[in-house]
Amino acid sequence: MSRREFTKAVYAQIVKRALHPKHGICCEGCGLVLGAKPYHVDHTIPDALQVDKSRKLTAADGKLLGVECCHKPKTVEDVGVIAKAKRVEGRYLGLKAPKQKIKSAGFPKAARAEKTSTKIMPGYRALFAPAAQPSEVGK
């Protein structure tokens, strides 16, 4: 189902509630005086997390937030929470198949391992001279 929007009457109620007598419009999240700064009326609980969408939205379901101070961080947080809720719901309903191992014969490893383990790398040079044999020490 699509996102529900606030009606003009409810939107006006939310803006009136955020209106301070001396300072003008204030953010309901942090209390910052917005003045001419942009603001949005946002759902208190994200609409995607609401189960009963047949109920009409009221002024208690939304709050006025300044775009820079509160709305952007709240939106980022809400997107993550909504994505997790969808993943959990999908897993619960069994919509996602469990991950399986790749079905293939694979490659033989034993024959190749024997060849490479006994090989001396080209350009290898001993760091020390070979030790003298005991019979050669007395000569």
C-alpha positions in Angstrom: 0.0 0.0 0.0 1.2 3.5 -0.7 2.2 6.1 1.8 -0.6 8.1 3.5 -0.3 11.9 3.4 -1.7 14.4 5.9 -4.8 16.2 4.9 -4.7 20.0 4.6 -6.7 20.4 7.9 -4.4 18.1 9.8 -1.3 19.7 8.3 -2.5 23.1 9.4 -3.1 21.8 13.0 0.5 20.5 13.1 1.9 23.8 11.9 -0.3 25.8 14.4 1.0 23.5 17.2 4.6 24.3 16.3 4.0 28.0 16.1 5.6 30.0 19.0 3.9 33.3 19.8 7.1 35.3 19.8 9.6 33.4 17.6 7.5 31.9 14.9 7.7 28.3 13.6 9.9 26.0 15.8 11.1 22.5 15.1 9.2 20.0 17.3 12.2 17.7 17.4 14.9 20.0 18.8 13.1 23.3 19.5 15.2 25.3 16.9 13.5 28.5 15.7 13.1 27.9 12.0 11.9 31.3 10.8 12.2 31.2 7.0 14.1 27.9 7.0 12.5 24.9 5.2 10.5 22.4 7.3 8.6 19.2 6.7 5.7 17.6 8.5 6.8 14.0 9.1 5.1 10.9 10.5 6.1 10.3 14.2 6.1 6.5 13.5 7.1 5.7 9.9 4.1 5.0 7.8 5.7 1.9 6.4 5.7 0.4 9.9 2.0 1.0 10.4 -0.1 -2.1 10.1 -3.6 -0.5 10.2 -3.6 1.9 7.3 -7.4 2.3 7.2 -7.3 4.6 10.2 -7.3 8.3 9.4 -4.2 10.4 10.3 -4.5 12.9 13.1 -2.3 15.7 14.3 -0.8 13.4 16.9 0.5 11.1 14.1 2.9 13.8 12.8 5.3 16.5 13.9 6.9 19.5 12.2 10.7 19.0 11.8 13.3 21.3 10.4 14.9 19.8 7.2 18.5 20.3 8.2 18.3 19.8 12.0 16.0 16.9 12.5 14.2 15.6 9.3 17.3 14.3 7.4 18.8 12.3 10.3 15.3 10.9 11.2 14.7 9.9 7.6 18.1 8.1 7.4 17.3 6.2 10.6 13.8 5.4 9.5 15.0 3.9 6.1 17.2 1.5 8.0 14.5 0.5 10.4 12.0 -0.1 7.6 14.5 -2.2 5.6 15.2 -4.4 8.6 11.5 -4.8 9.3 10.9 -5.9 5.7 13.9 -8.4 5.9 12.6 -9.9 9.2 9.0 -10.2 7.8 10.3 -11.8 4.6 12.4 -14.3 6.6 9.4 -15.1 8.9 7.1 -15.7 5.9 9.7 -17.8 4.2 9.8 -15.6 1.1 13.6 -15.9 0.8 15.2 -19.3 0.1 18.0 -20.2 2.5 21.5 -19.9 1.0 22.9 -23.2 -0.3 26.3 -24.4 -1.2 27.3 -24.3 -4.8 26.7 -27.7 -6.4 29.7 -28.7 -8.4 32.3 -31.4 -8.6 35.1 -29.1 -7.7 38.7 -29.4 -8.8 41.2 -32.1 -7.8 43.6 -30.7 -5.3 45.8 -33.7 -4.2 47.7 -34.2 -7.5 48.6 -30.5 -7.8 49.6 -30.1 -4.2 52.2 -32.9 -4.4 53.9 -31.4 -7.5 54.2 -27.9 -6.0 55.3 -28.9 -2.5 58.5 -30.7 -3.7 59.5 -28.1 -6.3 62.3 -25.6 -5.6 61.6 -22.2 -6.8 63.7 -20.9 -9.6 66.4 -18.4 -8.5 66.6 -20.0 -5.0 70.0 -19.7 -3.4 71.1 -21.2 -0.2 71.8 -18.6 2.5 74.5 -20.7 4.1 77.1 -23.1 2.7 76.3 -26.8 3.2 77.8 -28.1 6.4 81.1 -30.1 6.2 80.9 -33.8 6.5 82.6 -35.3 9.6 85.0 -37.3 7.4 86.2 -34.1 5.7 86.9 -32.2 8.9 90.2 -33.9 9.7 91.8 -33.6 6.2 
